[in-house]
Amino acid sequence: MNSLPKKIIFIASVVSIGGFLFGFDASVISGVIKFIKPEFNLTDLQLGWVVSSPSFSAMFAMLVSGRLSDYLGRKKVLLIVAVLYSLSALLSALASSYEILVLARMVGGAAFGAALILAPVYIAEVSPAESRGKLVTIQNLNIVIGFSAAYFCNYFFLQQIEASNFINEETAWRWMLGIELVPAVIYFFLLLLVPKSPRWLLLKNEETQARDILRRIYGDMRAFEEVVLIKESLKDNKEAKRVNLKSLFNPGLAFVLTLGFVIGILQQITGVNVVYFYATTIFEQSGIGSNAAFAQAIWVGIINIVFTVIAMYLIDRLGRRPLMLIGVAGVAVSMCISAYGFGKATFELDQDRISMLAPEIELYKLSNIIDNKYDNDVDFKNDLKLALGEQMYAKHEGDILKAAIHMNPILVLIGILGFVASFAISLGPVMWVLLAELFPNWIRGLAISVVAFVNSLVSWFVQFIFPYELAKIGSALTFFIFGILAVIGFLILLKIMPETKGKSLEEIENEFVKS
């Protein structure tokens, strides 16, 4: 990127902060779960709704944000996104009830749903064609950096419970959620420094202003060339404006649309947002305790960043199909390793281990459980909830599991980190590249929006149902289901997924889209 104008690098870096905020907003909840479940006495489904509610509102934001930005402009809608992120962080930190917390998180979901669509669009519209791909991938990298930052912040605030006078078990989760206000406000003010989209200005017949912006970025000669290219592109896109949902049922699109839906559904149904949003809960289920669970969640973020960078390097060298197949196979193996680790767990509270529990737990209530050996987590948890009550058990679940469980937690750690690495080189980045390549220009925007909506719908459902699955069928079977779904997805992709590396969009359209 050294040959790129500094102005372009600055613009792309600023706009892609929306991706960082998405990653942070999405995964910070993993550390909050431990505190809000007992505080608001949440049921499993209520907890699932708190975690998944942003994805629910994001679905609808994705559908309307593109059209809204056509009317108001990309920059103006991105400024609204920054305001919504700030409002969500503030309301979440101050939430006095379950309902207010859900509402606050849905506001944040609307923000990141719009940001996921608009940030790449804006960057693409101000970038030179030869560097567009590199600049747009800054958004993807910022998303995984946001994931990692959230895990670090969660761990930091957890440590402050013991070390600080103003952060305690009642307020730690509010700090975790509220700290997002800082980057959100910075995002808003930095957005004021970026120009309006030249392409949008030309779409609104504001050619003088568009030329002026392009001249400041590229200089006179390149600005003239870019105006000509944009005008030609706008003429080509007139046909795209006439498409509607019925157009998707064009028989010639059957293969590419089927492949798009398969990949869009597979990306979420194998459990990626369960891992990202419930990372701390998952590690806590392996009996390592709350502190260690928060620390291990940091590795999820680090591995995600490392393998996302590897994917960016390999995708145009190794190809889309090999990366996808290797990654999905890795997802299947990793989830099965986690399932095996949880499946071998046994649970027993004896007199020696019971001394490890918090003093506020009334031990006499555990008299019928002490020295009983359980071979599955569902029965063990149900008996404890009956003995202690849902709220008391939720508050001390990590300590209780640490005292009672007999298993190898390294298997779960290997499985989860293997999943993150496998996903980061395949379903994460490759899906969006394929969607941009497979659909012909005249319907690309609509097709990607519909696939993204289905993708978000599946994501919401998987997040929503996960706490209920843990409670009713247990950790082992839950992760085994994810593994089996990945195996099915691998077999389908092995049969139908093509290779698009090195092919022009016209070649891809001629090969896979019938007239």
N, C-alpha and C positions, 0 to 999 in steps of 0.2 A: 504493500500500500504506500510505499515511499513516494511513488510518482503521482499519487493522487493529490489534488489541491487540499491544503490543510482545512479549508472551509468545509469540504465534503466530509472529511474524517470527523470533524467536530460535530457537524449536523447529525451524521449517522450515530455517533456515540451518544449524543444527547437524547435523540428520539428513542434509541434502544434501551434507555433507562426504564422505559415502560415494561420491557421484558424482565429486567431485574426486579421490579416491583411485583410483577406477576409471580415470579419464582419465590420471592420472599413471602408474599401474601398467601400463596398456596401452601407452603410447607411450614410456616411458623406455627400453624395450628397443631403440628405434631407434638410440640412441647406443652401446649396449652391444655390438651386433653386431660392430662393427669390432674389438673387443678379444677377445671370447670365441671367435670362430671360429679364430684362430691359437692361442690359449692352450690350448684343449681339442682342437685339430685336428679340428674338426667337419666332417662331410660336409654337402652341401647339404640333405639331408633331415633330418639331426640339427639343423642350424641352424633349419630350418622348424619342427621340433618344439619347440625352445626358445621360439621366438616365439609359436607357436600354442597351446602347452599350456594357458595360462590359459583360453582360449576353450573348450577341450575340457572342462575341469572345470567351467567356468561353465555349460555346457549342463545338466549334471545338478543343479547347485546351484539353477538356476532352477526345475527340476521339483519339488524337495523343499522349498525354503525357505518357500514360501507355506504349505504344510501344517504344516511344523515351527513356524512362527510362530503358527499357530492353537493349537498345544498349549502352547508356551512363552511366547508373547507377542512382539509386534513388537520392543519395546525390548530384551528379553533376547537375541533372535537378532541384532539390530544390534550389541549389545555383543560377541557372539561374532565377528561380521564384523570389528569393529575389532581384536580379538585376532588373527584370522587374517591381516589385513593386516600387523600388526606382526611376526608370526612369519615371514611370507613375505619381508618386507624384510630381516629379520635373517639368515635362512637363505640368501637370494640373495646377500647381501653376503659371506657367509662360505663360499660354495659352493667345495668343493675338487675337484669333478668335474662332468661333464656331467649325470650322473644326479641328483645332489643339486640342481643348478640347476633342472632340469626339475621335480623334486618341489616345490621351494620356490615356483616360479612357478605350479604347479597349486594350491597352497594359496591363493595370491593370487587365482587364477581363481575358486575356490570362494567367496572373499569378495566379489568384485565381481559374480559371478552372483547371489548372494543380495541384495546391496545394490541392484542394478538393479531387482529386483522389489519389495523391501520398503520402500526409502526413499520412493518415490512413494505406496505404500499407506499407510504411517504418516502422511505429510504430509496425504494426502487425508482420513484418518480423524480428524485433529484440527483440520482447517481448516473455516471457514465456507463454505457452498456458493457464495456469491457471489464468493469470492476463491480458490477451490480451484485453478482453472487457473493463475493467476499464481504461486501458491505452489509448485505441483508443477513449474513450468518452472524454478524455481531449481535443481533437480536437473540438468536438461539443460544449463543455463548452467555449472554447476560442473564438469560432465564436460569441456566444451571448455576451460575454464580450467585443468583438470588436465592436458590435452594440452599446452597452451602452457607451463605451469610445468615439465613434464618436459623440453621442448626447451630452455628457458632453463637448467635445471640441467645438462643434458648439455653444453651449450656452455661453461658456467662451469667445470665440472670438466675439460673438454678443455684450456681455457686454463691451468688450474693445473698441468698437466704440465710446462710450461716455467717457471712462476712460483713453484711451491711446492716445498718440500723433502720433504714427506710424501705427495704425490700424484704418481705416475708412471704409465707405460704399463701396468704390472702391476696397479696398484691403482685406477686412475681408474674403471673400470667397476664396481668394488665400491662406491665412493662413490655413483655414479649410482643403483645399486639400493638401497643402504642408507639414503639420505637420506629415503626414504619412511617410515622408522620414526618420524620426527619428527611429521608430520601424523597418522599412524596412532595414536600414543599420545595426542596432543591430542584426536583424535576420540573415543577411549575415555572419557577423563575428562569431556569435554563431554557425552557421552551420559548420563552419570550424573546430569546436571542436568535432563534432559528427563523428563516424566512417562510413565507407561504409556499406551497407547492407550485412550481412554474407550470406543471401540466394542468393542475386544477385552474390556475389563472387563465390559461389559454382556453380551457373548457368553458370558462365564463367570459370569454372574449376580452380579457384584460391583458392584451399582448404587450403593451408598453411596460407594465409592471413585471411581467414574466421575463421579458428581455433584460430588464434592469437587474433582476435577481440572478439570472444565468450569467450576465456579464460580470457581476461581482464574484461569482464562483469560478468561472472558467476563463474569463477574458472575452474580448469582442469576437474573435474568429470562431471559437468553439461555441459561444452563445448563439451565433447565427445558425450554425449547423444543428444544434440541439433544438432550436425553434422549428426548423424544417422537419426534423425527425418526429417531433411531438405532434405537429400538425398532420403528418402522414398517418401516424398511429391513431389519432383521433378519428380520421376518416375511416380507417380500417375497422374501428370499433363501433361504427354506427349499426352494423348488423347485430352486434352483441346486445345492443340496447333493446332489440325487439324480441329477445328470447324470454321465455317464462318456464315455469315448472313443467309444463307439457313437453317442452323441448327436450327434457332429460329422457323422455321415453322414446326418442328417436332410435330405431333399431340399430343404426350404425354405431351408437354409443354403448351398446350392451356390454361389450367386453371391458372397456376402460371404466365404465361406471361400476360394474361388478367388482373389478379389482380394487377400485377406490374404496368401496364400501367394506370389502373384506379386510383391507389394510387398516382402514379407519376404525373398524370395530375391534380388530385384533389388537391394535395398539393399546386400547383401554381395558379390554376384557381379560387380559392376562395379568392385571393388577398393578400397573405402574403407579397410579395415584394412591393406591393403598400403601405402597412402599414409601412414597414421598410424603404423604399426609399423615400416615400412622407409624412412621419409622420408630419413634421412641416407644410407642405402645408395643410394637412387634418385638423389639429387643427386650423390653421389660417382661414379655411373656416367656422369654427363655430363662428367667430367673436370675438375671445378673444384677438386679436392683436398679433404682431410678437414676442414680448418678452415672453409672456405667452405661445405661441405656441412652442417656442424653449424649454421652461422649461418643458412643458407637455411631449415633445418628450423624455426627460430623463426617464420618468416613463415607457415608452415602453421598454427601455433597462433594467431597474431594474426588471420589471415584467417578462421579458423574461428570465433573469438569474435565478430568484427564481423558476419559474415553470419548467425550464429545469432541475434544480437540483431535483425537486420533481419527474419529469419523470424518471430520472436516478435511483431514489430510488424505484419507483413503477413498472417499466417495467417488472422486473423478479418476482415481488410479485403479483401484480394485474393481469398482463397479457397484451398481445398486443391488443386483440380484445376489452376488456372493455375500455382501455385507448383511443383507436382510436375512438370508437363510442361516448364516453362521450365528447371527444375533438371536434369531427366534429359537434356534436349537439350544443356544445358551440359556435363554429365558426358561425353556421347558426343563432343562437339567437343573438349573438353579432353584426353581420353585419345588421340584421334587426333592432336592437335597434339604431344603427348609422343612418340607412336609415330613421327611424321614426323621429329621432332628426332633421336631415336635412330637412325632408319633412314638418315639422311644422314651418319652418323658414319663416319670412316675412322680407321685406327690404324697408326702407324709410329714405331718407335724408331730415331732416327738418332744419330750420334755427338754432335751438339750437345745433344740432349734427354736422352741417357742419363746425362749428368753431373748431372742433376737428381735421380737416384735415390739412395736411402740407401746409405751406404758399406758396410753389411753385405751388400748384394746382390752376389753374385759375378758380375761382369759377363762373365767369359769364358763363363759358361753361356748367355748371350744371343747368342752369335756367330751362330747360325743364324736369329735373329729380326731382328737389326739390319738396317735399310734395307729390310726386307720390308714391303710395304703390304697391309693387310688391310681389306676392305670390310664386315666384320661382326665383332661383338664375340665371338661364340662361338668362332670359329677362333683369334682373337688370344689369348683367355684360355686356351684349351686348350693352345696351344703354350707359353705362359708357365708354366702349371702343370706341364707336362712338363719344362720347362727348370729351374725353380726349386724345384719341389715345392709341393704344395697349401698347406702351412703357411706357407712363406715368401711365396708369392704373396698369400695371404689377409691377412697382416700388412701388406703394402705395396701392396695393390690400389689404394688411392686415389692414391698417388704415381705408380704405374706408369701408370694411366689418364690422370692429369694430364699426364704426360710424352709420352704416345703419341697421344692422341686429337685429332682434328680435327673439330669440330662447333660448332654454336651452342647453348651451354647455356641461353641465355635462352629458347629455345623450350620446353625441358623445364620450366624454372621457371614460365613462363606457363601451360603445360599443367597442371602439378600444382596451382598456386594457383587456376587456373580451376576445376579439379575440386573442390577443397576448398570454394570459394565456392558452386558449383552444388549440391554435396551438402548444404551447411549450410542452404540455403533450401528443400530439397525432401526427399530421401529420409531425411535425418537426423531432423528434427522431425515432418514431415508423416506419416510412417509410423505413429508411436505415437499421434498424434491420431486418425488414421483407424481404427486398430484399436480404440481405445476407443469410437468412434462407431458403427462398422459392426455389431458383434456385439450381439445382444440381451442384456439383463441376465442372463437365466437361464443363459446359457452363456458370458458374456464372459470370466470368469476362466480357464476351461479353454481356450477358443479362443485367447486371447492367449498363454497358456503354451505351447501346441503350436506356434503360429506363431513364438514367440520361440525355441523349441528348434530348429526348422528353420533359422531365421535364424542362430543361433549355430553350428549344424553347418556351414552354408555358409561362415560366417566362418572357422571353424577350418580348413576344407579349403583355402580361398583363401590364407590365411596360410602354411599348412604347405607348399603346393606352390610358392610364389613363388620361393624361392631355386633350386629345381630347374628352374623355367621359365627363369629368367635364364641358368642354366648350359647348358641344352639347346637352347632356341629363341631366346634373346637378348632384349634389352630391347625392341626395336622391335616384334616380333611379340607379346610378352606384353602390351604396352599397347594394341596394335591389337585384340587379342582382347577386352580390357575395353571398348574403344570400340564394337566390333560388338555385344557383349552389351547395352550401353546403348541402342544404336539399336533392337535388337529389343524391349527393355523399353519404350522410348518408344512404339513402334508399338502394342504391346499395350495400354498405358495410354491412349493416344489413343482406342482403340476402346471400352474397357470401364470406365474410371475415371469415377465420378460426382462431382458436387459436393455436399458435405454442409454447406457454410457456411450458418449461419442456420437450420438445420433442427433441431427437437427430436429427441431420441433416439427418441421414439415415431414421429415422421414418417419418420425414416430406416428404422426397423424395418418400418413399414407399406409403404414403397416398395420395399425391397430384400430383405426376408425374407418368403418365402411361408409360409402357414399349413401 
